[in-house]
Structure formats: structure tokens, C-alpha cells
Amino acid sequence: MNPTIYNQLPGEPGIFQTINMMRELVNKNFLHPYIRERAATIVRECYRKKSCEDTRLLAWVNSTVQYLRDPLGVEALHNPVSFTEAKIRRGEKPFGDCDDMSIYLATLLKSIGHDPMFRILSRTGNSYHHVHVWCDGNLLDPTLMLGRLPREAAKAVLIRI
């Protein structure tokens, strides 16, 4: 399936427009059997320890999904089932930017009973430019190499999914 491409509103309203669409994708897909099966397989040895599940799912998304920016001037959102999971099942490497990787991670987390949130941030304090997942008190950024700490944000907002 092709990504959802749309005309993003300018400025901050456009950021919240994108976040709302991301929330919809998570909420429409977290119960899908492919998502639940994938999450269950990844966290199989965690024995219901949420911190272990967070870490395993983050590491898996980080190593499985290739980071790739959207084309200039385009906002594209990938469906976690019909794009990301479908590519994995066909033996292909899925790709996406911070919003796509965060959608997939949040969908996996929510499918096994976690309560993920999106965290949008600005390093300058002006416009928002990055999103990652906040869950169980942990910042989960699937775009960063594991073990690397993100730069501090001058401004950040948590948004419930």
C-alpha cells in the first residue's frame, strides 16, 4: 500500500494535523493479528517486564526499519500493517522517517498493553521538527542508534495516542 500523502497545513497546525493522523494509524492497527504476532515474538523472553519489552521493541524497530526522509515538501505517513509489516513479511526492508518509525513502534507497544505517547520536540524552541515515542517513563527514539542519547529539547509536548 502506498503511504498517505497529504497537504500539510503550515506551521504548528500542520504538526498537530500530522500527529492526529499518526494517532489514527496506531489506533486502527494495534489489534491487527500481524502486529500482535510480531510484538509477541519480539518480547517472548521478557516475562511481562515492561522495560524489557520497551527495549526489545525499540531495538527491533531500530534495526529493521531503514531511516529515510520524506521527499522535500511532502509529508508521507506509512501504515504499520499494509506498508511496514507487509514489506517485512515479503522479506523486504521497510523504510520511513521519524514519524513512520514512531507509528510502527507505538503500534507494537500498544498491541501488548503498553500506553505509548508521541513526543514532539524542537531543539531550538521554535518549530517542532522531530517525533519519537514516550512509554513507561522512557524516551524511545527509533531513529537513534541504540545507546546514543538524544540532544536536549528546548520545547517538547507529549500527546496521548
Summary of the structure (lengths in Angstrom):
residues: 161
radius of gyration: 14.8
end to end distance: 23.1
largest distance: 44.9
contacts: 479
relative contact order: 0.19
helix: 42%
strand: 19%
